[in-house]
Amino acid sequence: MNEADTDAVAAQLGRRPRALRAVAHRCRCGLPDVVESYPRLNDGTPFPTLYYLTCPRAGAAVSRLEAAGLMRQLTDELAHDPELAAGYAHAHQDYLDRREALGHVPEITGISAGGMPDRVKCLHVLVAHALATGPDTNPLGDRVLAELPEWWQDGPCVEVP
């Protein structure tokens, strides 16, 4: 991570990022919109969130979808669509494998994020995972991305000197 990216992420979050490892995806405006974190904070606390959506515009758009009930709808679809459930279970394992590659943290073994593998509890992390890994890794992240407006159209979300 270079200082400019760290400063951009800090401006996006309104605080210094924790356990920051790398930019996992860049917005079309050029700024980070997803970062990858280490599985432990500097003080040793387990940190299960591997991918974090940092762009406030993207985050606000995802929050609107959550408020509109998309999490509940997707959780219902998981319960009735074995193919979707299998893809989501694969996304869960992908998340675990990628985090494990950065370091083994026994306290969070088997715990991914966003409700994976059986429910949907955070669309933000599913979008972050989909952006970081590309299409066809997280089917629900891909679905949410398809619902989002083009958050980058108005240019960068923050000013970074």
N, C-alpha and C positions, 0 to 999 in steps of 0.2 A: 504494500500500500504506500503510495506516495502522499506527501503532506497535502497536496491540493485535493486529492480524493478524500482524505480524512477530514479536511476542513469542510468540503462539500457535504459529506455525510453528517458532520456535526451541525451544520446549518440546517439541513433537512430535518434532523431529529430534535433540534433545539437543545442538544447536550452532546458531550463527547461520547462516541460509540464505545461499547465494551467488547472485549474479546475479538476485535476486528482483525480478520485475516486477509481478506482480498475483496476486490470488486468482483461480484459474480455475474453481473449484467449491467450494461449501460443503456440508459434511455437514448432515444434518437437525438436528444439535445446534446448528448455527450457526457452528461453527469452520471454518476452511479445511481441506479434505482434499486438494486439488490446487492447486498453485501453478504459475504460468507464469514461466519464467526468460528472461532475455536470452540471446542466442546467444554472448555473450562475457562472461567474468568481468571484474572490475574491472582485473585485471592484463593483460588482452588475450588470455588463453588462450581458445581456442574452447570453447564449452560446448554440445554438441548436444542436451542434454536440455531440450526446451521445456516439457514437463509432468512434474511430479514429484508422486507420491503421498506426502503428508506424514502422514496419520493413522496412528499406529502400530497401531491395531486393524485398520484396513483392510489395512495392509501385512502384518500377521501372517497374516490370513486368506488373502491372496494367496500368501504364502510357503508356506502349507500346501498350496495347490493345486499350486504348483510342485513341492513335495516329493512329491506324489502322482502326478507324471508328466504333468500336463496340458499342459506345453509340448511334450513329445514327441508326445502325441496330436494336438494342434493342428497341429504341423508335418507329421505324416503326413496329416492331412486336407487341408492345403494342397496337398500333392503329388498328391492324387487328386480334388480338387474344383475344377474350373476357375472356377466361379462364386464360390466362397469366395476363391480366389486373386486373382481380379479385384477383389473388394471390398477385400481386404487391400492390393493394389497401390494402389487408390484412397486408402486410409487413409494409406499411405506418402506419396503425393503431397500429401494434405491437410496432413500434419505438416510436410513440407518447405515448402509454400506459407505456412503460418501462421508458421513460424520466419523465413522469408525476409522476410516483411512487417515483422519487427522489426529487420532488419539483415542485410546480405549478409556472410557469413563464408566466403570461398573454401575454407578448409581443411576445411570440413565439407559442402561442396556435394554433394548426392545422398545424404548419410548421414542417416537419420532415427533411429529408436530401436526397441528391442524386437525386433530381428531383421527388421523390415520391409525389403523386401517379400517375401522368400522363405522365411523361417523364423521361429520363435518362440524368443526367447532371454530375454525378460523380461516376465512378465505384469504386473508393477507399472506399467510405462510404458504398456502397452496399456489397462489400466484407467484410468490417469490421462488418457490421450487421450480415451477414451470418455466419462468424466465431464465433462471440460472442454468437449467439443464437442457432446455430446448423442448420442442414439441414432442409429444408422444411418451413422455416420462410420467407425467401426472395428469391423468385424464380430467380430473375435476379442476385442476389448475388451468388446463387448456380451455375448459368450458367457461370458467370465470373470465379468463383473458378475452375470450371472444365477446363477452358481454360488456367489456369496458370501453369507454370512449377513448379517443386518442389524447391521453393526458399530456403529451409532449408538444401539442400543437401551438401552444402559446409561448414556447421557448422554455429556457431553464426555470426550474421551480424556485431556485435560490440564486443569489449573487455570490460568487466566490472570487475574491481578488486574485 
